[in-house]
Amino acid sequence: MTAPTDPAASGSLAPVPEPGHPAAGDAGAAGLRLRVTPQHVRDYGIIVFAAALFIYFTVAASTFLTWDNLLNIVYQNATIGIAACAVTFTIIAGNFDLSLGSIFALSEVLGAWAAVHWGVAWCFPVTIGSGAVMGLINGLLVTKLRVNAFLATLASGLSFGGIAVGVTHGGLLITPSSSAFTFIGQHKAGGIWDSAIIFIVLAVVLQLVLAYTVFGRHLYGVGDNRNAARLSGLKVDRIVIQTFVITGAACGLAGLIDSSMTGSGTSSQEGLAGQLALLAIAGVALGGTSIFGGVGAVWRTVLGVLMLGMITNGFDLIAVADYWQNIVRGILIIIAVAIGFVVDRR
C-alpha cells in the first residue's frame, strides 16, 4: 500500500485555483502578506537603525550631511573598522579575541622601531607580520592547548601589551624621522584618506571571502556546530587558527595606520589600544553577528562600526553630553544581542 504524498513535499505543483474561486483570493493574500521574523530583524535591522540615526542627525545638525563630515566619520573609524571586520571571522567561528588592542599596540611600536632602525619600507611587513604571528599564537593556544578563547586572548593580550611597553622602554614614543612614515595615514587620494580607502577595500574583500568561498562556508559550519563540522571532515583547528591569524594581521595593519596618522608608535593603553577590543566587538555585535558563532556578515559589521561613529560624531555636533553616547551605544548593543539570542533559541 502506497502512502499518500503531499504535492508540496514531493516537489510537484499543487493545483492553482481559478480566478473568482474563494481559494484564489486566499492564496493571493497569502502571497502578498509579508512576515517579519526575528531573523529578519537580526539580519537587516541594522539597516533600519543606521537609517534612523542618519536621518535624525541630518535633521538635528546642519553640518552632519556634508561630504567632509561623512568622510571624517569613515576616516576616524577606519582602524576600528579594520579590526572589527577581521574579528567578525573569529566570532563567526565561535571564538572571542580580547587581545586586539595589545596586538594593535605591539605591532605599531614594532613597525615604528623597524622604521627607525631598518628603514621605513620595513614597517609594512613588520607590523602586519607581527600581528599575524600574535594571531597564530592565540590560535594555537585555543586549538592545541584547548584554552578557552576568552581566557587565552585575555592572557596573551596582557603579555603582548607588556612586551610593547618593554620595546618602548617604559611607554615612550618611538618616532621615525622620515616623512614617508606618515604617508599612509595622512595622505589623500582623490580627496579621500588612504586609511578610509584601505578600510573599504578590506571590508569588501573579507565580505566576498565570507560569502563566496569554500573557506567562508566552512567558517559558518565550524561556528554553527563544531562537532558536526569535524565529523564531516573539516579541518576545524586549522580554520580556527586561520581566523585568529587574519584578525592579528588586520590589527597589525590598523596599528600601522594609526602610527602613520600620529607619526609615532606608542605602547600606551590609554588611547585607542585600550578600547579597540571593546569597540570592535561592539561593532560586530551591533551588526547582528551571533556571539555563539555560525551567523554574521562583514557588511553588517561595517554598518555597526559606522553607527557607533555616527553616534559620537552626531552627538558632538548637537552638543550632547559624552555620557549619553555610551548610554545609547549600550542600549543598541543590548537590543542587537537580545534579538540574536531570541533567534538562536528558536
Beta strands, then each sheet from edge to edge (+ up, - down):
strand 1: 188-189
strand 2: 192-193
sheet 1: 1+ 2-
end
